[in-house]
Amino acid sequence: QVQLVESGGGSVQAGGSLRLSCVVSGYSVRGVYKCTVWFLQAPGKEREGVARVDSVGDTEYAGSVKGRFTISKDNAKNVLYLQKSSLKPEDTAMYYCAAADARFCPLAVDRYKYWGQGTQVTISS
């Protein structure tokens, strides 16, 4: 059974930092054609892609977070991370990690099979 469990969310002031973690079990993030990704969903809005990392370590970021967020993964621990800095109130959302077996890793919700339950991030001004 595949499980993804996020942690690290919380409430911080604008300008602060947080690191989200996603512990993955039942599925290896290492290997060929592995996509791991972070999504966010703000209140009343659609879920949208934030950042992804593929099998060879290539990354992609949404324009709104580029330069502020960094995605990484620890293959040995089977954990995905999202380091967030220079946080803004508009970063307030539920953050989800997701994974899929695929050659290409788009920031698209419908391309991911495995999902975590999410961790809430609230940024105050």
N, C-alpha and C positions, 0 to 999 in steps of 0.2 A: 504494500500500500504506500503510495506516494504521499508525503506530507511536507508542506512548506510552512514554517512558523516564523513570522516576523516579530521583531522586538526593537526597542530603541526609540520608539516614538515618545512624545511628551509635549509639554508646553514650554516654549522659550520665547525670549524677546527678539524682536527684529534685529538682525545683525549677528545673531548667535549661530551656533553650529549644533548639529546632531549627527550621529552615525546610526543608521538603521542596519539591522542584521536580518538575514533570512536563513535559517537552518533547514537544510533539505535532507530528507530521509526517504529511502525507497527509490531513489533516482540519483544517478551520478551526474554532477555538473561537469565532470571531466570527460573528454573524449570527442569523437568526431560528431559534427552536426548537433551540437548542444547549444541551445539558446537560453539565456537567463536574462530577466528583464525586471525593471521596476515600473509600476504604473501608479498613478494617483487619481483619486476621485474627490473633487471638491463638492461641497453641499450643493445639490440641485444641478450638478453638471455631469457630463459623460466621463467615463473613465478614459484616461489618456496616458500614452507612454511617456516616460521620463528619461529612461536610459536603458541601454542593453549592452551585454557583452557576449560575444560568440565564442566558439570553440578555440579559436586561435588568439583570443584576447582582444580582438578589435572591438571598439566601443562606438556608440552613437548616442547623442543626447538631443533632447528636445531643445529648441532654441531658447526657451524661457529659463532653462537651467544651465545652459552651457557656460562653463567657466566658474560655476558655483558648486555644482554637484560632481562627484566622482564615483563611478561604479567600479567595483572590483569583485573578485571571487577568490576564495581559497580552495583550490581543488582538493588539497589533502584533508581539509576539515569539512568539505562539501557545504560551504557557507557563501552566501552572496551578501555584499555590503553596498550601502549607498552613503557616502560621506557628503553631508550637506553643510554648506557654509554660506555666509552672507544671507541668511534667511530673511524672507520678506513675508508680510502678512498674507500675500496671495499664494504662498506655498502651503497654507493651511489646507489639509486634506487628509483622507485616509490613504495610506500608501500600501500597495500590494506588491509582492514579488510573484513571479510566474516563470514557468519553464516549459520548454518543448523541444522535441527532436526535430530539427529542421536545418536545411543547408543555409538558408537565409533567415535573418532574425529582424523582422520589421517591428516597429513600435505600434503594433496593431493588436487590439484586444482579442480578436477572433482567431488569432494564429497561435494562441497558447492554451495548452491542455491542462497544465497543473498550476494551481493557484493557492496562495495562502489566504488567511482570514483578514489580514490587514492590520496595520498599526496606525493609530491616530497621531497626527502632528498638528499642533496649533501654535501659530506664531502671532504674538501680540505686538502692537506698535508702541 
